[in-house]
Amino acid sequence: MAAPKNIIMVVADSLRYDSVYTEQGAGVPYLEKNAVQFSNARSSGCWTLPGTCSMFTGMLPHQHGAATHSRWFKDEIPSLPEKLKLAGYKSIQVTANIVTTDIFNVSKGFDEVHKTWDLTEPNDQLLLRLALAFNRPRIRRMMRRPDFKVIEKIIEDLRHEIVWTQKTAHVAFEKAKQLIAENNAKGQPVFMFINLMEPHYPYHTADVFTLMNKSFRGKMHEWYILYHFISRTFLKKEKQVLSQADLDLLKSKQKLSWELIRDDVDNFCKEMHSEDDNLMVFCSDHGDNFGDQGWQYHFNNVTDGGNRVPLFWLDHENRQSGIKSHNVSSRFMYHDIIRASGLPTDEGTLMEEHDRNMPVLQSFWYDNEDKTLEKYKYNQFAFIEGDKRFVMRNGDWMYAPVSKNGMEPLFEYVQKDFNPLEELHLSAERKKYLTQSVADFSQFSNQIITKSESGNQEIKKNENWETNLSPILRSSEIV
């Protein structure tokens, strides 16, 4: 098999599966006609950092280390752009999300990183950018520390807020096409990674961010919803601030944001794939959560809302389309890409069921300004087997059926002595893999979380994760 001329991965940040698919399909003509679609693909992490690093390594978050508390992509683990250099590819990133850059070491191995906020002329709505910026907890914290360096960082962040106030997908695609054409002329194959932020909070429904409500009162309430959603207020309050109707409004906004960029995505994929031997993947890194299992926004959830993702594979040689419905972990696209480039790998593949290629999901509790309620302070390990979902929470297993599009059933505790790794009819290889994964996850979890004598959980300050944090991250959180 000949290697692809170029390898192109397009990621729509935070895009849920059910924001893309309706009863009529995904609504992307070229992708639906020419791609292999995976209807039961799930991400390994529930926010950009762990999800992206899993796609870049084929590993689970506890393996690559880029989780909610550790927040650093381990230097010693080779990333996809680094591996593809061995096959002769130049690696280029065009991103609208600061999380995929050097902040968390995610851009290691890329020869070039192009940020859409540096490629986009800002509109004149400075007040809108300020309003959205100060919606973010990190910006509010920095404002409480009047320091020149902090002011510099705020100014830099306001520049970054372009991607929160303006549509930039077309800018990313034009830049990507330019760079691919330039390298094609030199005979240089390219691995191109593109991150799109329109489906991410605050959900673009127009070229310039706009509120859905028309009345003044409605607009104020929508700002209220946006503020409490990104602030993850539910983690700090016994009484829920946002109603399900509020969350449904945000869910509808994400659907509209997908519709805003859907043609851009389809046209780009068509142009890059129809006439060239390029391998293309379109997917999401994770999905946002609008009330599933009681969660809001993303971070520490393992739900079908937060982990089930759209995934389209456009092969460079075998141009077959279709829908594959077997359960699959999106992180295994790493091995398919490595194999397509001509490099060796003996791990599982997206295309066929494999003992290890099953959806395993991990999440780690989020410290919300030291005010997270005790009931939310737990890490989770989950997996999907057939039509069943199992999650281990504080050492106990819970169960729920796999959900269809719509609100999913709540996890319920199973019998105290029930262990699905022992009770389910798993193959020997699958059982071995899951058993080892649970043990490794538990060890990693214990490194960053310790239970006090009272049963509370708190962050454990130790050299295994704190020393890897950059000075910026030690002083401020980046979402």
C-alpha positions in Angstrom: 0.0 0.0 0.0 1.4 3.4 -1.0 1.6 6.0 1.7 -0.8 9.0 1.5 0.4 12.1 -0.3 -0.7 14.1 2.8 -2.4 13.2 6.0 -5.0 15.7 7.2 -6.9 15.6 10.5 -9.7 18.1 11.1 -11.1 18.3 14.7 -14.2 20.3 15.5 -13.7 21.1 19.2 -16.3 20.0 21.7 -18.7 18.8 19.0 -21.2 16.1 20.3 -22.3 13.2 18.1 -25.9 14.2 18.3 -25.1 17.8 17.3 -24.0 16.4 14.0 -26.4 13.5 13.4 -30.1 13.7 13.0 -32.5 11.1 11.6 -31.5 12.4 8.1 -27.8 11.8 8.8 -24.9 14.2 9.2 -25.8 16.6 6.4 -22.3 16.6 4.8 -22.8 15.3 1.3 -19.2 14.5 0.3 -18.3 12.9 3.7 -21.5 10.8 3.7 -20.9 9.6 0.2 -17.1 9.0 0.4 -16.1 8.4 4.1 -16.4 5.5 6.4 -18.5 6.7 9.3 -18.2 5.4 12.8 -21.6 5.6 14.6 -20.3 4.3 18.0 -16.9 6.1 18.4 -16.0 7.5 21.8 -13.2 9.7 22.9 -10.9 8.7 25.8 -11.1 12.1 27.5 -13.8 14.6 28.1 -12.0 17.8 27.3 -9.5 19.0 24.7 -6.2 18.2 26.4 -6.7 14.5 27.2 -8.8 13.9 24.1 -6.3 15.4 21.7 -3.3 13.7 23.3 -5.1 10.4 23.2 -5.6 10.8 19.4 -1.9 11.9 19.1 -0.6 8.8 20.9 -3.3 6.0 20.9 -3.0 6.1 24.7 -5.3 6.6 27.6 -5.0 9.8 29.6 -3.3 8.1 32.5 -0.6 6.9 30.1 0.2 10.1 28.3 -0.2 12.1 31.5 -2.2 15.1 30.1 -5.1 15.0 32.5 -7.0 17.5 34.5 -4.6 17.7 37.4 -1.3 16.9 35.7 -1.9 19.0 32.6 1.3 18.2 30.7 1.9 16.0 27.7 4.9 13.9 28.7 8.0 14.8 26.8 9.2 11.2 26.6 6.1 9.9 24.8 6.3 10.3 21.0 3.4 12.2 19.5 1.8 11.6 16.1 3.6 14.5 14.5 7.0 13.3 15.8 6.3 9.7 14.6 5.2 10.8 11.1 8.5 12.7 10.7 10.1 9.2 10.6 8.0 8.5 7.5 9.0 11.8 5.9 6.1 14.0 6.7 6.4 17.7 7.7 4.0 18.4 10.6 1.9 21.6 10.6 -0.8 22.7 13.0 -3.5 25.3 12.3 -5.4 25.8 15.4 -8.1 28.0 17.0 -7.6 26.5 20.5 -4.7 27.6 22.7 -4.9 24.2 24.5 -3.4 22.5 21.5 -0.3 24.7 21.5 2.8 24.8 23.7 0.8 25.8 26.8 0.4 22.1 27.7 3.2 20.8 25.4 0.6 19.5 22.9 2.3 21.1 20.0 5.6 19.2 20.6 6.8 17.7 17.4 5.1 20.2 15.0 7.4 22.0 12.7 5.0 24.9 12.4 2.0 26.1 14.5 -0.3 28.7 13.0 -2.9 30.3 15.4 -6.1 31.6 13.8 -6.3 34.5 16.2 -3.0 35.7 14.6 -4.4 35.1 11.1 -7.7 37.0 11.7 -8.4 40.6 11.6 -10.5 41.5 14.7 -13.9 43.0 14.3 -14.7 46.3 16.0 -16.7 44.6 18.8 -14.2 45.1 21.6 -17.0 45.2 24.2 -18.2 41.8 23.1 -14.7 40.3 23.3 -14.3 41.8 26.8 -17.6 40.4 27.9 -16.7 36.9 26.7 -13.2 37.1 28.1 -14.4 38.1 31.6 -16.9 35.2 31.5 -13.8 33.0 32.0 -12.8 32.2 35.6 -9.1 32.5 34.7 -9.4 36.1 33.5 -11.4 37.1 36.6 -8.7 35.7 38.8 -5.9 37.5 36.9 -7.8 40.8 37.3 -7.6 40.4 41.1 -3.8 40.5 40.8 -2.8 44.0 39.5 0.6 43.2 38.0 2.2 44.3 34.7 2.8 40.8 33.6 -0.8 39.9 34.3 -2.0 42.9 32.3 0.3 41.7 29.4 -1.3 38.2 29.6 -4.8 39.7 29.6 -4.0 41.7 26.5 -2.7 38.5 24.9 -5.8 36.7 25.9 -8.0 39.4 24.4 -6.3 38.8 21.1 -7.1 35.1 21.6 -10.7 35.9 22.2 -11.1 36.5 18.5 -11.9 32.8 18.2 -14.6 33.2 20.8 -16.3 36.1 19.0 -15.7 35.5 15.3 -16.0 32.6 12.9 -12.5 31.5 11.9 -13.0 28.1 10.3 -12.7 29.5 6.8 -9.4 31.3 7.8 -8.0 28.0 9.1 -9.0 26.1 5.9 -7.5 28.8 3.6 -4.3 28.7 5.6 -4.1 25.0 5.5 -4.7 24.8 1.7 -2.0 27.4 1.2 0.5 25.5 3.3 -0.3 22.2 1.7 0.0 23.7 -1.8 3.4 25.2 -1.0 4.7 21.9 0.3 3.2 19.9 -2.6 5.2 22.2 -4.9 8.3 21.1 -3.1 7.4 17.5 -3.1 7.1 17.6 0.7 4.4 15.4 2.3 2.5 17.1 5.1 0.7 16.0 8.3 -1.8 18.8 8.8 -3.8 19.1 12.1 -6.6 21.6 12.1 -8.6 22.6 15.2 -11.9 24.4 14.8 -13.5 26.3 17.7 -17.0 27.2 16.4 -18.8 24.3 18.2 -16.9 25.1 21.4 -18.4 27.4 24.0 -19.8 30.1 23.5 -21.1 28.4 20.2 -21.1 30.5 17.1 -24.4 30.7 15.4 -23.3 33.5 13.0 -20.1 34.9 11.6 -19.9 37.2 14.6 -21.0 35.9 18.0 -24.7 36.6 18.6 -27.2 35.8 21.3 -30.3 33.7 20.3 -32.8 35.7 22.4 -34.2 38.8 20.9 -35.6 40.6 23.9 -33.4 42.5 26.4 -34.6 40.3 29.2 -33.9 37.2 27.2 -30.4 38.4 26.3 -29.6 39.0 29.9 -30.7 35.5 30.8 -28.6 34.0 28.0 -25.5 35.8 29.4 -26.5 34.4 32.8 -26.6 30.9 31.3 -23.2 31.3 29.5 -21.6 32.7 32.6 -22.7 29.9 35.0 -22.1 27.2 32.3 -18.4 28.0 31.7 -17.9 28.8 35.4 -19.1 25.3 36.2 -21.2 26.8 39.0 -23.0 23.5 39.5 -19.8 22.0 41.1 -20.0 24.6 43.9 -23.8 24.8 44.6 -26.1 22.3 46.2 -29.0 23.9 44.4 -28.6 23.9 40.6 -28.4 27.3 39.0 -29.2 26.3 35.5 -32.4 24.4 34.5 -32.5 21.7 31.9 -34.3 24.2 29.6 -31.2 26.5 30.0 -28.9 23.6 29.0 -31.2 22.7 26.1 -30.7 26.2 24.8 -27.0 25.8 24.8 -27.3 22.4 23.1 -29.4 24.0 20.3 -26.7 26.6 20.0 -24.0 24.0 19.4 -26.2 22.3 16.7 -26.5 25.7 15.0 -22.7 26.2 15.3 -22.1 22.9 13.5 -24.5 24.0 10.8 -22.5 27.3 10.4 -19.3 25.4 9.5 -20.7 22.2 8.0 -20.4 23.3 4.4 -16.9 24.7 5.1 -15.8 21.3 6.5 -17.4 19.3 3.6 -16.0 21.5 0.9 -12.5 21.4 2.4 -12.6 17.7 2.6 -13.9 17.4 -0.9 -11.2 19.7 -2.3 -8.4 17.9 -0.4 -9.6 14.4 -1.0 -11.4 14.1 -4.3 -8.4 14.8 -6.6 -5.4 13.9 -4.5 -4.2 10.8 -2.7 -4.7 12.4 0.7 -5.8 10.6 3.8 -8.3 12.6 5.8 -10.0 12.3 9.1 -12.8 14.5 10.4 -13.8 14.1 14.0 -14.3 15.7 17.4 -12.0 15.6 20.4 -14.9 15.2 22.8 -18.4 16.5 23.3 -19.8 19.1 25.6 -22.2 18.1 28.3 -25.7 19.7 28.5 -27.1 17.9 31.5 -26.2 14.2 30.8 -25.6 12.3 34.0 -26.0 15.7 35.8 -22.9 17.2 34.2 -22.5 20.6 32.6 -19.8 21.9 30.2 -16.9 19.3 30.1 -14.2 18.1 32.4 -14.9 15.3 34.9 -17.6 13.3 33.2 -17.7 10.0 31.4 -21.0 10.1 29.5 -22.3 9.5 26.0 -22.9 13.2 25.7 -19.3 14.0 26.6 -17.5 11.1 24.9 -19.5 9.9 21.9 -18.0 11.7 18.9 -18.5 12.0 15.2 -15.7 10.3 13.2 -15.3 10.1 9.4 -12.4 8.3 7.7 -11.6 9.3 4.1 -9.0 6.8 2.9 -6.4 7.7 0.3 -6.6 4.4 -1.6 -9.5 2.3 -0.6 -12.2 4.8 -1.3 -15.1 2.8 0.2 -17.9 4.5 2.1 -20.2 3.1 4.7 -21.2 3.1 8.3 -19.5 1.0 10.9 -21.5 0.5 14.1 -19.2 -1.5 16.3 -17.9 0.2 19.5 -14.6 1.8 18.9 -12.2 4.2 20.7 -11.3 7.2 18.5 -7.8 7.2 19.9 -7.1 4.1 17.8 -7.1 6.3 14.7 -3.4 6.9 15.7 -2.5 3.4 14.8 -4.5 3.5 11.5 -2.6 6.7 10.5 0.8 5.2 11.6 0.1 2.1 9.6 -1.0 4.1 6.5 2.2 6.1 6.6 4.2 2.9 6.3 5.4 2.7 9.9 5.0 -0.5 11.9 2.3 -0.9 14.6 0.6 -4.0 15.9 -2.2 -2.4 17.8 -5.9 -2.3 17.0 -7.6 -0.6 14.1 -10.7 1.5 13.7 -11.9 -0.7 10.9 -12.2 -4.0 12.7 -13.2 -5.0 16.2 -10.1 -5.8 18.3 -9.8 -6.9 21.9 -8.1 -3.6 22.9 -10.0 -1.3 20.6 -12.9 -0.8 22.9 -14.1 2.5 24.3 -12.3 3.1 27.6 -13.1 6.5 29.1 -11.4 8.4 31.9 -12.1 11.6 33.8 -10.5 13.4 36.8 -12.4 15.7 39.1 -12.1 19.4 38.6 -11.0 21.8 41.4 -13.3 24.8 40.9 -11.5 27.6 42.8 -11.2 25.3 45.9 -15.0 25.2 46.1 -15.9 21.9 44.4 -18.4 20.1 46.5 -17.2 16.8 48.0 -19.8 14.8 46.1 -18.0 15.7 42.8 -14.5 14.9 44.0 -13.9 11.6 42.3 -12.1 10.2 39.3 -13.7 7.8 36.9 -12.8 4.8 34.8 -15.4 3.6 32.3 -15.7 1.2 29.4 -18.4 0.1 27.0 -19.1 -3.6 26.3 -21.8 -4.3 23.8 -24.8 -2.2 24.7 -23.7 -1.7 28.3 -21.7 1.1 30.0 -19.8 0.5 33.2 -18.0 3.1 35.3 -15.8 2.7 38.4 -16.3 5.6 40.8 -14.4 5.6 44.2 -13.8 1.9 43.8 -17.4 0.9 43.2 -18.9 -0.1 39.8 -22.0 1.5 38.3 -23.9 0.5 35.2 -26.2 2.1 32.6 -27.3 1.0 29.1 -25.7 2.7 26.1 -27.9 5.7 25.3 -29.4 6.6 21.9 -29.5 10.2 20.8 -31.2 12.1 23.6 -30.9 12.3 27.4 -29.1 9.2 28.7 -30.1 6.9 31.6 -28.3 7.6 34.9 -25.6 5.3 36.2 -26.8 3.1 39.0 -24.7 1.2 41.5 -24.6 -2.6 41.0 -24.2 -5.1 43.8 -21.2 -4.3 46.1 -19.3 -7.4 45.1 -20.0 -7.2 41.4 -17.0 -6.7 39.2 -17.8 -6.5 35.5 -14.2 -7.6 34.7 -15.0 -10.9 36.4 -18.7 -11.2 35.7 -18.9 -10.3 32.0 -18.1 -12.9 29.3 -14.9 -11.2 28.1 -12.2 -12.7 26.0 -9.0 -13.5 27.8 -7.2 -10.7 26.0 -9.9 -8.1 26.7 -10.1 -9.1 30.3 -6.3 -8.8 30.7 -6.3 -5.5 29.0 -9.1 -4.0 31.1 -7.7 -5.4 34.3 -4.3 -3.8 33.7 -5.9 -0.5 32.5 -7.9 -0.3 35.8 -4.8 -1.0 37.9 -2.7 1.6 36.0 -5.5 4.1 36.2 -5.9 3.6 39.9 -2.2 4.0 40.5 -2.2 7.3 38.5 -5.3 8.5 40.2 -3.7 7.9 43.6 -0.7 9.9 42.6 -2.7 13.0 42.2 -5.5 12.4 44.7 -5.3 11.3 48.3 -8.2 10.5 50.7 -7.9 12.1 54.1 -9.0 10.3 57.3 -12.4 12.0 57.1 -13.0 10.6 53.6 -12.5 13.9 51.8 -10.4 14.1 48.6 -7.9 16.7 47.9 -5.1 17.4 45.3 -1.9 15.8 46.3 1.0 18.1 45.7 3.8 15.8 44.6 6.6 15.8 42.2 4.9 13.4 39.8 2.7 16.2 38.4 3.4 19.6 39.9 7.0 19.9 38.8 5.9 19.4 35.2 3.6 22.4 35.2 4.8 25.6 33.5 5.0 28.7 35.7 1.8 30.1 33.9 -0.2 27.0 34.9 1.0 27.1 38.5 -0.4 30.6 38.8 -3.5 30.3 36.6 -5.8 27.8 35.0 -6.3 27.7 31.3 -9.4 26.2 29.8 
